[in-house]
Amino acid sequence: MEYVEEGPYRYRIAPRGSMRVPGVVFASRALLRDAEKSLEQVVDVAALPGIVEASYAMPDVHWGYGFPIGGVAATDVGDGGVVSPGGVGFDISCGVRLLAADCDRRSLEPVLPSLMDGLGRVVPRGAGPGGVWPVTGAQLERILRDGSRYAVEEGHGEERDLWRCEDGGAVADADPERVDDRARERGLGQVGSLGSGNHFLEVQQVAEVYDEPVAAAFGLAAGQVCVMIHCGSRGLGHQICSDHVRLMDRAMARYGITVPDRQLACAPVDSPEGRAYLGAMAAAANYGRANRQLLAEAARREFRRAAGASLALVYDVSHNLAKIETHPVRGRPRRLCVHRKGATRAFPPGHPELPGDLRAVGQPVLIPGTMGTASYVLTGVPGGGAFHSTCHGAGRVMSRHQAARTVGGKQLRERLEADGIAVRPVSWRGLAEETPEAYKDVTEVVAASEGAGLGRKVARLVPLGVVKG
């Protein structure tokens, strides 16, 4: 793949063939070494009808379904712009929630084993059913429409949880009628569950603060204990993606759309197929928000039981969504469908969608690492690129099969616990698949994000214990 360096941590792939815009990759040369396959997907995305500015790739970019994971693309709704389920992914509204405890590591250490045992018991994990909140069909309908707002209304949280959550806890324009019976069946028994793969609930310590005033506004301080939760919309979101990829694949010919890869199946945003997908996707996003809300409540109960401590929400942000947003394009405000797949919004100070207590400092950006490595909190900055987007994590460099061949689960747990990290896995195989060596260096990824002007570091968090999906 040919690309040229445009500036610090910024590379450009010139338009060729069916590309309508260039590809722009935010990365270091070291991070690009393993990106050849995903850069081919960056090129393919640049061929989508209505795409504006560029097909963007974040520093953690790696291969995905249709779109690369770590891909950002915006299409102009008023100029034939399309929406593509592959630009969101199968785990709709997968995201990260960070909570801050009113205790530090020293006070937690005596009870950490009991706390981790308790979290291991109360956090449902694995590929099948089982959730914190057994809901009825009518309750699921409310979750799909109102997300975390309904969960809090039913006593599963507090008001602060809503104004410290992206979109106030619920994505607007959700259309549960677009969620079919099979998706509902898969989601009914999974409200408040991690799932499997790279999902986790991690107890962490704030090891370093880079910007004390912003950290204080977020509710973070050096030495403080935190909880980070990474999960999404489970089987419900996966089914919605599968259903709408098939519908759009059949509809493309009707709209005269051709794409270089059928995994990029799409339809005009304002078409019946486009509106149906966005309505179902928003419903799945609300399910994802409620899912993390219920897991946060389970963690709160265990912290009260084991440590007499409470947890306050810092922020909750998704990294698999398509949102209708207004951004300037060639000097004019345009209504865009912004796909962020494995990428998170990073709104700057003063942005109207930020809650009042964060508007002066910018949006918290949550960048999880892997077991045994640090995670980071960033903030959005003025002039941030790619429609105010940045990376979402470390990014895989090794398949799960490859990872499991490099280390045994028991061996990995022994290594992590020797480093002072308590591990509660659901299976040895699943643990081995998520070995830190399977991922890029998150510190290098964050350095590239900051160097490219996509965000600014606020704090570094290190793991004390992890419950793995």
KOLVO-961754 format. One record per residue (C-alpha): residue number from 1; residue in one letter; x, y, z. Coordinates in steps of 0.1 Angstrom, whole numbers, always signed. Layout:
BEGIN
{num:NUM	residuo:a	x:X	y:Y	z:Z}
...
***
This chain:
BEGIN
{num:1	residuo:m	x:+0	y:+0	z:+0}
{num:2	residuo:e	x:+14	y:+34	z:-10}
{num:3	residuo:y	x:+10	y:+63	z:+13}
{num:4	residuo:v	x:+29	y:+96	z:+21}
{num:5	residuo:e	x:+35	y:+113	z:+54}
{num:6	residuo:e	x:+15	y:+145	z:+55}
{num:7	residuo:g	x:+25	y:+156	z:+90}
{num:8	residuo:p	x:+31	y:+142	z:+125}
{num:9	residuo:y	x:+13	y:+109	z:+129}
{num:10	residuo:r	x:-7	y:+115	z:+97}
{num:11	residuo:y	x:-4	y:+96	z:+64}
{num:12	residuo:r	x:-23	y:+100	z:+32}
{num:13	residuo:i	x:-34	y:+74	z:+6}
{num:14	residuo:a	x:-41	y:+92	z:-27}
{num:15	residuo:p	x:-74	y:+86	z:-45}
{num:16	residuo:r	x:-72	y:+59	z:-71}
{num:17	residuo:g	x:-97	y:+36	z:-89}
{num:18	residuo:s	x:-131	y:+39	z:-73}
{num:19	residuo:m	x:-120	y:+61	z:-44}
{num:20	residuo:r	x:-140	y:+93	z:-41}
{num:21	residuo:v	x:-118	y:+108	z:-13}
{num:22	residuo:p	x:-83	y:+101	z:+0}
{num:23	residuo:g	x:-75	y:+77	z:+29}
{num:24	residuo:v	x:-60	y:+94	z:+59}
{num:25	residuo:v	x:-43	y:+73	z:+86}
{num:26	residuo:f	x:-34	y:+87	z:+120}
{num:27	residuo:a	x:-5	y:+65	z:+132}
{num:28	residuo:s	x:+32	y:+61	z:+138}
{num:29	residuo:r	x:+54	y:+42	z:+113}
{num:30	residuo:a	x:+57	y:+14	z:+139}
{num:31	residuo:l	x:+19	y:+11	z:+142}
{num:32	residuo:l	x:+16	y:+9	z:+104}
{num:33	residuo:r	x:+38	y:-22	z:+102}
{num:34	residuo:d	x:+9	y:-45	z:+109}
{num:35	residuo:a	x:-18	y:-25	z:+91}
{num:36	residuo:e	x:-15	y:-35	z:+54}
{num:37	residuo:k	x:-47	y:-55	z:+53}
{num:38	residuo:s	x:-67	y:-29	z:+72}
{num:39	residuo:l	x:-54	y:-1	z:+49}
{num:40	residuo:e	x:-69	y:-20	z:+20}
{num:41	residuo:q	x:-102	y:-16	z:+37}
{num:42	residuo:v	x:-96	y:+21	z:+42}
{num:43	residuo:v	x:-93	y:+23	z:+4}
{num:44	residuo:d	x:-125	y:+4	z:-1}
{num:45	residuo:v	x:-145	y:+26	z:+23}
{num:46	residuo:a	x:-133	y:+57	z:+3}
{num:47	residuo:a	x:-156	y:+44	z:-25}
{num:48	residuo:l	x:-188	y:+48	z:-6}
{num:49	residuo:p	x:-214	y:+71	z:-22}
{num:50	residuo:g	x:-216	y:+105	z:-6}
{num:51	residuo:i	x:-184	y:+101	z:+15}
{num:52	residuo:v	x:-168	y:+135	z:+24}
{num:53	residuo:e	x:-133	y:+146	z:+34}
{num:54	residuo:a	x:-115	y:+112	z:+37}
{num:55	residuo:s	x:-118	y:+76	z:+48}
{num:56	residuo:y	x:-101	y:+79	z:+82}
{num:57	residuo:a	x:-82	y:+53	z:+102}
{num:58	residuo:m	x:-73	y:+57	z:+139}
{num:59	residuo:p	x:-39	y:+46	z:+154}
{num:60	residuo:d	x:-54	y:+13	z:+166}
{num:61	residuo:v	x:-67	y:+3	z:+131}
{num:62	residuo:h	x:-70	y:-34	z:+123}
{num:63	residuo:w	x:-90	y:-56	z:+100}
{num:64	residuo:g	x:-127	y:-58	z:+104}
{num:65	residuo:y	x:-160	y:-67	z:+86}
{num:66	residuo:g	x:-161	y:-44	z:+56}
{num:67	residuo:f	x:-148	y:-13	z:+74}
{num:68	residuo:p	x:-116	y:-16	z:+93}
{num:69	residuo:i	x:-119	y:-15	z:+131}
{num:70	residuo:g	x:-107	y:+20	z:+139}
{num:71	residuo:g	x:-124	y:+34	z:+109}
{num:72	residuo:v	x:-143	y:+67	z:+106}
{num:73	residuo:a	x:-163	y:+78	z:+75}
{num:74	residuo:a	x:-189	y:+105	z:+71}
{num:75	residuo:t	x:-214	y:+107	z:+42}
{num:76	residuo:d	x:-234	y:+137	z:+32}
{num:77	residuo:v	x:-271	y:+129	z:+38}
{num:78	residuo:g	x:-282	y:+156	z:+13}
{num:79	residuo:d	x:-259	y:+144	z:-15}
{num:80	residuo:g	x:-266	y:+107	z:-18}
{num:81	residuo:g	x:-248	y:+97	z:+14}
{num:82	residuo:v	x:-252	y:+61	z:+25}
{num:83	residuo:v	x:-253	y:+43	z:+58}
{num:84	residuo:s	x:-235	y:+10	z:+60}
{num:85	residuo:p	x:-240	y:-15	z:+89}
{num:86	residuo:g	x:-203	y:-26	z:+83}
{num:87	residuo:g	x:-193	y:+9	z:+94}
{num:88	residuo:v	x:-208	y:+3	z:+128}
{num:89	residuo:g	x:-201	y:-34	z:+133}
{num:90	residuo:f	x:-219	y:-64	z:+148}
{num:91	residuo:d	x:-215	y:-52	z:+184}
{num:92	residuo:i	x:-236	y:-21	z:+181}
{num:93	residuo:s	x:-228	y:+5	z:+207}
{num:94	residuo:c	x:-200	y:-15	z:+222}
{num:95	residuo:g	x:-184	y:+10	z:+245}
{num:96	residuo:v	x:-167	y:+19	z:+277}
{num:97	residuo:r	x:-180	y:+31	z:+311}
{num:98	residuo:l	x:-156	y:+44	z:+337}
{num:99	residuo:l	x:-166	y:+48	z:+374}
{num:100	residuo:a	x:-145	y:+65	z:+401}
{num:101	residuo:a	x:-145	y:+51	z:+437}
{num:102	residuo:d	x:-143	y:+71	z:+469}
{num:103	residuo:c	x:-113	y:+50	z:+480}
{num:104	residuo:d	x:-76	y:+45	z:+471}
{num:105	residuo:r	x:-56	y:+15	z:+464}
{num:106	residuo:r	x:-42	y:+12	z:+500}
{num:107	residuo:s	x:-76	y:+11	z:+516}
{num:108	residuo:l	x:-88	y:-14	z:+490}
{num:109	residuo:e	x:-59	y:-39	z:+491}
{num:110	residuo:p	x:-70	y:-58	z:+522}
{num:111	residuo:v	x:-104	y:-66	z:+506}
{num:112	residuo:l	x:-94	y:-69	z:+470}
{num:113	residuo:p	x:-95	y:-107	z:+469}
{num:114	residuo:s	x:-130	y:-107	z:+484}
{num:115	residuo:l	x:-141	y:-79	z:+460}
{num:116	residuo:m	x:-128	y:-97	z:+430}
{num:117	residuo:d	x:-144	y:-130	z:+440}
{num:118	residuo:g	x:-177	y:-111	z:+445}
{num:119	residuo:l	x:-175	y:-94	z:+411}
{num:120	residuo:g	x:-167	y:-128	z:+395}
{num:121	residuo:r	x:-199	y:-142	z:+410}
{num:122	residuo:v	x:-223	y:-113	z:+401}
{num:123	residuo:v	x:-211	y:-104	z:+367}
{num:124	residuo:p	x:-227	y:-127	z:+341}
{num:125	residuo:r	x:-202	y:-137	z:+313}
{num:126	residuo:g	x:-199	y:-160	z:+283}
{num:127	residuo:a	x:-217	y:-163	z:+249}
{num:128	residuo:g	x:-250	y:-175	z:+262}
{num:129	residuo:p	x:-279	y:-161	z:+281}
{num:130	residuo:g	x:-278	y:-148	z:+317}
{num:131	residuo:g	x:-280	y:-112	z:+328}
{num:132	residuo:v	x:-282	y:-90	z:+360}
{num:133	residuo:w	x:-318	y:-80	z:+351}
{num:134	residuo:p	x:-343	y:-106	z:+340}
{num:135	residuo:v	x:-368	y:-85	z:+319}
{num:136	residuo:t	x:-401	y:-91	z:+303}
{num:137	residuo:g	x:-410	y:-83	z:+267}
{num:138	residuo:a	x:-426	y:-51	z:+277}
{num:139	residuo:q	x:-395	y:-40	z:+297}
{num:140	residuo:l	x:-373	y:-49	z:+268}
{num:141	residuo:e	x:-394	y:-26	z:+247}
{num:142	residuo:r	x:-387	y:+3	z:+271}
{num:143	residuo:i	x:-350	y:-5	z:+271}
{num:144	residuo:l	x:-348	y:-4	z:+233}
{num:145	residuo:r	x:-366	y:+30	z:+234}
{num:146	residuo:d	x:-351	y:+47	z:+265}
{num:147	residuo:g	x:-318	y:+29	z:+273}
{num:148	residuo:s	x:-302	y:+39	z:+306}
{num:149	residuo:r	x:-330	y:+63	z:+313}
{num:150	residuo:y	x:-355	y:+35	z:+318}
{num:151	residuo:a	x:-330	y:+15	z:+339}
{num:152	residuo:v	x:-325	y:+45	z:+362}
{num:153	residuo:e	x:-363	y:+51	z:+363}
{num:154	residuo:e	x:-366	y:+15	z:+375}
{num:155	residuo:g	x:-341	y:+20	z:+403}
{num:156	residuo:h	x:-310	y:+7	z:+386}
{num:157	residuo:g	x:-288	y:+38	z:+391}
{num:158	residuo:e	x:-289	y:+75	z:+398}
{num:159	residuo:e	x:-296	y:+107	z:+379}
{num:160	residuo:r	x:-259	y:+116	z:+375}
{num:161	residuo:d	x:-255	y:+84	z:+355}
{num:162	residuo:l	x:-276	y:+100	z:+327}
{num:163	residuo:w	x:-259	y:+134	z:+324}
{num:164	residuo:r	x:-225	y:+117	z:+325}
{num:165	residuo:c	x:-235	y:+93	z:+297}
{num:166	residuo:e	x:-232	y:+101	z:+259}
{num:167	residuo:d	x:-267	y:+112	z:+246}
{num:168	residuo:g	x:-280	y:+115	z:+282}
{num:169	residuo:g	x:-283	y:+77	z:+284}
{num:170	residuo:a	x:-305	y:+71	z:+253}
{num:171	residuo:v	x:-300	y:+76	z:+216}
{num:172	residuo:a	x:-328	y:+95	z:+200}
{num:173	residuo:d	x:-349	y:+82	z:+171}
{num:174	residuo:a	x:-348	y:+46	z:+183}
{num:175	residuo:d	x:-374	y:+25	z:+165}
{num:176	residuo:p	x:-380	y:-8	z:+183}
{num:177	residuo:e	x:-404	y:-19	z:+156}
{num:178	residuo:r	x:-374	y:-24	z:+133}
{num:179	residuo:v	x:-360	y:-50	z:+158}
{num:180	residuo:d	x:-372	y:-84	z:+147}
{num:181	residuo:d	x:-383	y:-112	z:+170}
{num:182	residuo:r	x:-351	y:-132	z:+167}
{num:183	residuo:a	x:-330	y:-102	z:+179}
{num:184	residuo:r	x:-354	y:-96	z:+208}
{num:185	residuo:e	x:-352	y:-133	z:+217}
{num:186	residuo:r	x:-314	y:-131	z:+218}
{num:187	residuo:g	x:-314	y:-99	z:+239}
{num:188	residuo:l	x:-342	y:-108	z:+264}
{num:189	residuo:g	x:-320	y:-128	z:+287}
{num:190	residuo:q	x:-288	y:-108	z:+285}
{num:191	residuo:v	x:-295	y:-74	z:+300}
{num:192	residuo:g	x:-265	y:-67	z:+323}
{num:193	residuo:s	x:-239	y:-91	z:+310}
{num:194	residuo:l	x:-204	y:-89	z:+297}
{num:195	residuo:g	x:-204	y:-114	z:+269}
{num:196	residuo:s	x:-171	y:-128	z:+258}
{num:197	residuo:g	x:-140	y:-120	z:+238}
{num:198	residuo:n	x:-123	y:-87	z:+247}
{num:199	residuo:h	x:-150	y:-76	z:+270}
{num:200	residuo:f	x:-142	y:-70	z:+307}
{num:201	residuo:l	x:-149	y:-54	z:+340}
{num:202	residuo:e	x:-116	y:-41	z:+354}
{num:203	residuo:v	x:-107	y:-26	z:+388}
{num:204	residuo:q	x:-80	y:+0	z:+383}
{num:205	residuo:q	x:-59	y:+26	z:+400}
{num:206	residuo:v	x:-52	y:+61	z:+387}
{num:207	residuo:a	x:-14	y:+58	z:+384}
{num:208	residuo:e	x:-6	y:+91	z:+368}
{num:209	residuo:v	x:-24	y:+124	z:+362}
{num:210	residuo:y	x:-12	y:+146	z:+333}
{num:211	residuo:d	x:-38	y:+174	z:+336}
{num:212	residuo:e	x:-50	y:+180	z:+372}
{num:213	residuo:p	x:-77	y:+206	z:+365}
{num:214	residuo:v	x:-93	y:+184	z:+338}
{num:215	residuo:a	x:-90	y:+153	z:+359}
{num:216	residuo:a	x:-106	y:+170	z:+388}
{num:217	residuo:a	x:-135	y:+181	z:+366}
{num:218	residuo:f	x:-139	y:+144	z:+355}
{num:219	residuo:g	x:-138	y:+133	z:+391}
{num:220	residuo:l	x:-103	y:+116	z:+390}
{num:221	residuo:a	x:-73	y:+120	z:+413}
{num:222	residuo:a	x:-39	y:+102	z:+416}
{num:223	residuo:g	x:-41	y:+70	z:+436}
{num:224	residuo:q	x:-79	y:+67	z:+432}
{num:225	residuo:v	x:-96	y:+34	z:+425}
{num:226	residuo:c	x:-118	y:+31	z:+394}
{num:227	residuo:v	x:-139	y:+6	z:+376}
{num:228	residuo:m	x:-138	y:+3	z:+338}
{num:229	residuo:i	x:-165	y:-17	z:+320}
{num:230	residuo:h	x:-162	y:-27	z:+283}
{num:231	residuo:c	x:-192	y:-44	z:+266}
{num:232	residuo:g	x:-219	y:-38	z:+241}
{num:233	residuo:s	x:-254	y:-49	z:+229}
{num:234	residuo:r	x:-247	y:-86	z:+229}
{num:235	residuo:g	x:-267	y:-110	z:+207}
{num:236	residuo:l	x:-294	y:-84	z:+200}
{num:237	residuo:g	x:-270	y:-60	z:+183}
{num:238	residuo:h	x:-253	y:-88	z:+164}
{num:239	residuo:q	x:-287	y:-100	z:+150}
{num:240	residuo:i	x:-296	y:-65	z:+139}
{num:241	residuo:c	x:-264	y:-60	z:+120}
{num:242	residuo:s	x:-268	y:-94	z:+103}
{num:243	residuo:d	x:-304	y:-87	z:+93}
{num:244	residuo:h	x:-297	y:-53	z:+78}
{num:245	residuo:v	x:-266	y:-63	z:+60}
{num:246	residuo:r	x:-288	y:-88	z:+41}
{num:247	residuo:l	x:-315	y:-63	z:+34}
{num:248	residuo:m	x:-290	y:-37	z:+21}
{num:249	residuo:d	x:-272	y:-62	z:+0}
{num:250	residuo:r	x:-304	y:-69	z:-18}
{num:251	residuo:a	x:-313	y:-32	z:-21}
{num:252	residuo:m	x:-281	y:-18	z:-35}
{num:253	residuo:a	x:-289	y:-26	z:-72}
{num:254	residuo:r	x:-322	y:-7	z:-68}
{num:255	residuo:y	x:-303	y:+24	z:-59}
{num:256	residuo:g	x:-276	y:+19	z:-85}
{num:257	residuo:i	x:-249	y:+14	z:-58}
{num:258	residuo:t	x:-218	y:-7	z:-63}
{num:259	residuo:v	x:-192	y:-12	z:-37}
{num:260	residuo:p	x:-157	y:-29	z:-39}
{num:261	residuo:d	x:-166	y:-53	z:-11}
{num:262	residuo:r	x:-201	y:-68	z:-4}
{num:263	residuo:q	x:-194	y:-64	z:+33}
{num:264	residuo:l	x:-198	y:-27	z:+27}
{num:265	residuo:a	x:-235	y:-32	z:+18}
{num:266	residuo:c	x:-253	y:+1	z:+22}
{num:267	residuo:a	x:-283	y:+22	z:+13}
{num:268	residuo:p	x:-290	y:+59	z:+11}
{num:269	residuo:v	x:-295	y:+74	z:+46}
{num:270	residuo:d	x:-329	y:+88	z:+37}
{num:271	residuo:s	x:-341	y:+56	z:+20}
{num:272	residuo:p	x:-366	y:+32	z:+37}
{num:273	residuo:e	x:-337	y:+7	z:+42}
{num:274	residuo:g	x:-314	y:+34	z:+56}
{num:275	residuo:r	x:-340	y:+47	z:+80}
{num:276	residuo:a	x:-349	y:+12	z:+91}
{num:277	residuo:y	x:-313	y:+4	z:+100}
{num:278	residuo:l	x:-307	y:+37	z:+118}
{num:279	residuo:g	x:-339	y:+31	z:+139}
{num:280	residuo:a	x:-329	y:-5	z:+148}
{num:281	residuo:m	x:-293	y:+5	z:+154}
{num:282	residuo:a	x:-304	y:+33	z:+179}
{num:283	residuo:a	x:-326	y:+7	z:+197}
{num:284	residuo:a	x:-295	y:-16	z:+200}
{num:285	residuo:a	x:-275	y:+13	z:+212}
{num:286	residuo:n	x:-300	y:+19	z:+240}
{num:287	residuo:y	x:-298	y:-17	z:+249}
{num:288	residuo:g	x:-260	y:-14	z:+251}
{num:289	residuo:r	x:-263	y:+17	z:+274}
{num:290	residuo:a	x:-287	y:-2	z:+297}
{num:291	residuo:n	x:-264	y:-32	z:+296}
{num:292	residuo:r	x:-235	y:-12	z:+310}
{num:293	residuo:q	x:-258	y:+6	z:+334}
{num:294	residuo:l	x:-268	y:-27	z:+350}
{num:295	residuo:l	x:-232	y:-39	z:+352}
{num:296	residuo:a	x:-223	y:-7	z:+369}
{num:297	residuo:e	x:-250	y:-13	z:+395}
{num:298	residuo:a	x:-237	y:-48	z:+401}
{num:299	residuo:a	x:-202	y:-34	z:+407}
{num:300	residuo:r	x:-216	y:-7	z:+430}
{num:301	residuo:r	x:-233	y:-34	z:+452}
{num:302	residuo:e	x:-200	y:-54	z:+455}
{num:303	residuo:f	x:-180	y:-23	z:+463}
{num:304	residuo:r	x:-204	y:-14	z:+491}
{num:305	residuo:r	x:-203	y:-50	z:+504}
{num:306	residuo:a	x:-166	y:-56	z:+503}
{num:307	residuo:a	x:-151	y:-22	z:+508}
{num:308	residuo:g	x:-179	y:+1	z:+520}
{num:309	residuo:a	x:-171	y:+23	z:+490}
{num:310	residuo:s	x:-193	y:+40	z:+464}
{num:311	residuo:l	x:-188	y:+45	z:+427}
{num:312	residuo:a	x:-196	y:+76	z:+407}
{num:313	residuo:l	x:-198	y:+76	z:+369}
{num:314	residuo:v	x:-171	y:+95	z:+351}
{num:315	residuo:y	x:-184	y:+89	z:+316}
{num:316	residuo:d	x:-199	y:+63	z:+293}
{num:317	residuo:v	x:-191	y:+65	z:+255}
{num:318	residuo:s	x:-198	y:+41	z:+226}
{num:319	residuo:h	x:-173	y:+33	z:+199}
{num:320	residuo:n	x:-195	y:+14	z:+174}
{num:321	residuo:l	x:-222	y:+38	z:+161}
{num:322	residuo:a	x:-234	y:+58	z:+132}
{num:323	residuo:k	x:-247	y:+92	z:+142}
{num:324	residuo:i	x:-264	y:+120	z:+122}
{num:325	residuo:e	x:-243	y:+151	z:+130}
{num:326	residuo:t	x:-236	y:+185	z:+115}
{num:327	residuo:h	x:-200	y:+194	z:+106}
{num:328	residuo:p	x:-185	y:+219	z:+83}
{num:329	residuo:v	x:-175	y:+205	z:+48}
{num:330	residuo:r	x:-157	y:+229	z:+25}
{num:331	residuo:g	x:-167	y:+258	z:+47}
{num:332	residuo:r	x:-204	y:+250	z:+49}
{num:333	residuo:p	x:-223	y:+231	z:+76}
{num:334	residuo:r	x:-235	y:+198	z:+63}
{num:335	residuo:r	x:-258	y:+171	z:+78}
{num:336	residuo:l	x:-236	y:+140	z:+79}
{num:337	residuo:c	x:-239	y:+103	z:+88}
{num:338	residuo:v	x:-207	y:+98	z:+107}
{num:339	residuo:h	x:-197	y:+61	z:+110}
{num:340	residuo:r	x:-174	y:+53	z:+139}
{num:341	residuo:k	x:-164	y:+17	z:+141}
{num:342	residuo:g	x:-138	y:+11	z:+168}
{num:343	residuo:a	x:-136	y:+48	z:+172}
{num:344	residuo:t	x:-150	y:+72	z:+199}
{num:345	residuo:r	x:-163	y:+107	z:+198}
{num:346	residuo:a	x:-139	y:+132	z:+213}
{num:347	residuo:f	x:-158	y:+165	z:+215}
{num:348	residuo:p	x:-138	y:+196	z:+224}
{num:349	residuo:p	x:-145	y:+222	z:+252}
{num:350	residuo:g	x:-176	y:+242	z:+245}
{num:351	residuo:h	x:-194	y:+216	z:+225}
{num:352	residuo:p	x:-231	y:+219	z:+230}
{num:353	residuo:e	x:-237	y:+181	z:+235}
{num:354	residuo:l	x:-214	y:+180	z:+266}
{num:355	residuo:p	x:-230	y:+181	z:+300}
{num:356	residuo:g	x:-227	y:+215	z:+318}
{num:357	residuo:d	x:-201	y:+204	z:+343}
{num:358	residuo:l	x:-178	y:+191	z:+315}
{num:359	residuo:r	x:-184	y:+218	z:+288}
{num:360	residuo:a	x:-154	y:+239	z:+299}
{num:361	residuo:v	x:-129	y:+210	z:+297}
{num:362	residuo:g	x:-141	y:+187	z:+269}
{num:363	residuo:q	x:-154	y:+152	z:+267}
{num:364	residuo:p	x:-138	y:+123	z:+286}
{num:365	residuo:v	x:-123	y:+99	z:+261}
{num:366	residuo:l	x:-119	y:+64	z:+275}
{num:367	residuo:i	x:-91	y:+42	z:+259}
{num:368	residuo:p	x:-89	y:+7	z:+275}
{num:369	residuo:g	x:-57	y:-12	z:+273}
{num:370	residuo:t	x:-54	y:-50	z:+277}
{num:371	residuo:m	x:-50	y:-72	z:+307}
{num:372	residuo:g	x:-17	y:-63	z:+323}
{num:373	residuo:t	x:-13	y:-30	z:+305}
{num:374	residuo:a	x:-25	y:+6	z:+312}
{num:375	residuo:s	x:-57	y:+23	z:+301}
{num:376	residuo:y	x:-60	y:+60	z:+294}
{num:377	residuo:v	x:-84	y:+89	z:+299}
{num:378	residuo:l	x:-81	y:+116	z:+273}
{num:379	residuo:t	x:-101	y:+147	z:+266}
{num:380	residuo:g	x:-114	y:+162	z:+233}
{num:381	residuo:v	x:-94	y:+192	z:+219}
{num:382	residuo:p	x:-103	y:+222	z:+197}
{num:383	residuo:g	x:-98	y:+214	z:+161}
{num:384	residuo:g	x:-98	y:+176	z:+165}
{num:385	residuo:g	x:-98	y:+158	z:+132}
{num:386	residuo:a	x:-120	y:+131	z:+117}
{num:387	residuo:f	x:-152	y:+148	z:+129}
{num:388	residuo:h	x:-140	y:+149	z:+165}
{num:389	residuo:s	x:-131	y:+112	z:+167}
{num:390	residuo:t	x:-102	y:+92	z:+181}
{num:391	residuo:c	x:-91	y:+57	z:+188}
{num:392	residuo:h	x:-110	y:+32	z:+211}
{num:393	residuo:g	x:-83	y:+9	z:+224}
{num:394	residuo:a	x:-51	y:-9	z:+216}
{num:395	residuo:g	x:-61	y:-28	z:+185}
{num:396	residuo:r	x:-55	y:-65	z:+178}
{num:397	residuo:v	x:-24	y:-77	z:+159}
{num:398	residuo:m	x:-29	y:-114	z:+165}
{num:399	residuo:s	x:-60	y:-135	z:+159}
{num:400	residuo:r	x:-76	y:-152	z:+189}
{num:401	residuo:h	x:-65	y:-186	z:+176}
{num:402	residuo:q	x:-29	y:-173	z:+172}
{num:403	residuo:a	x:-30	y:-158	z:+207}
{num:404	residuo:a	x:-42	y:-190	z:+223}
{num:405	residuo:r	x:-13	y:-209	z:+207}
{num:406	residuo:t	x:+12	y:-186	z:+223}
{num:407	residuo:v	x:+3	y:-190	z:+259}
{num:408	residuo:g	x:-19	y:-212	z:+282}
{num:409	residuo:g	x:-47	y:-196	z:+302}
{num:410	residuo:k	x:-34	y:-209	z:+335}
{num:411	residuo:q	x:+1	y:-197	z:+327}
{num:412	residuo:l	x:-12	y:-162	z:+317}
{num:413	residuo:r	x:-31	y:-160	z:+350}
{num:414	residuo:e	x:-1	y:-169	z:+370}
{num:415	residuo:r	x:+20	y:-142	z:+352}
{num:416	residuo:l	x:-7	y:-115	z:+357}
{num:417	residuo:e	x:-11	y:-124	z:+394}
{num:418	residuo:a	x:+26	y:-123	z:+399}
{num:419	residuo:d	x:+24	y:-87	z:+386}
{num:420	residuo:g	x:-3	y:-80	z:+413}
{num:421	residuo:i	x:-33	y:-83	z:+390}
{num:422	residuo:a	x:-62	y:-105	z:+402}
{num:423	residuo:v	x:-78	y:-123	z:+374}
{num:424	residuo:r	x:-113	y:-139	z:+373}
{num:425	residuo:p	x:-118	y:-156	z:+338}
{num:426	residuo:v	x:-148	y:-174	z:+325}
{num:427	residuo:s	x:-125	y:-200	z:+307}
{num:428	residuo:w	x:-88	y:-206	z:+303}
{num:429	residuo:r	x:-91	y:-205	z:+265}
{num:430	residuo:g	x:-109	y:-172	z:+266}
{num:431	residuo:l	x:-82	y:-158	z:+288}
{num:432	residuo:a	x:-54	y:-169	z:+266}
{num:433	residuo:e	x:-71	y:-154	z:+235}
{num:434	residuo:e	x:-68	y:-120	z:+252}
{num:435	residuo:t	x:-31	y:-121	z:+262}
{num:436	residuo:p	x:-16	y:-86	z:+261}
{num:437	residuo:e	x:+8	y:-97	z:+233}
{num:438	residuo:a	x:-23	y:-100	z:+210}
{num:439	residuo:y	x:-26	y:-63	z:+209}
{num:440	residuo:k	x:-7	y:-32	z:+199}
{num:441	residuo:d	x:+11	y:-11	z:+226}
{num:442	residuo:v	x:-17	y:+11	z:+239}
{num:443	residuo:t	x:+8	y:+37	z:+251}
{num:444	residuo:e	x:+20	y:+41	z:+216}
{num:445	residuo:v	x:-15	y:+42	z:+202}
{num:446	residuo:v	x:-24	y:+70	z:+227}
{num:447	residuo:a	x:+8	y:+89	z:+219}
{num:448	residuo:a	x:-2	y:+88	z:+182}
{num:449	residuo:s	x:-37	y:+100	z:+190}
{num:450	residuo:e	x:-23	y:+129	z:+210}
{num:451	residuo:g	x:+5	y:+136	z:+185}
{num:452	residuo:a	x:-21	y:+138	z:+156}
{num:453	residuo:g	x:-42	y:+163	z:+176}
{num:454	residuo:l	x:-72	y:+140	z:+181}
{num:455	residuo:g	x:-72	y:+143	z:+219}
{num:456	residuo:r	x:-50	y:+151	z:+250}
{num:457	residuo:k	x:-39	y:+128	z:+278}
{num:458	residuo:v	x:-55	y:+134	z:+312}
{num:459	residuo:a	x:-47	y:+103	z:+332}
{num:460	residuo:r	x:-32	y:+68	z:+331}
{num:461	residuo:l	x:-49	y:+39	z:+349}
{num:462	residuo:v	x:-34	y:+5	z:+357}
{num:463	residuo:p	x:-52	y:-27	z:+365}
{num:464	residuo:l	x:-56	y:-42	z:+400}
{num:465	residuo:g	x:-81	y:-69	z:+390}
{num:466	residuo:v	x:-100	y:-80	z:+360}
{num:467	residuo:v	x:-132	y:-100	z:+354}
{num:468	residuo:k	x:-130	y:-114	z:+319}
{num:469	residuo:g	x:-158	y:-122	z:+294}
***
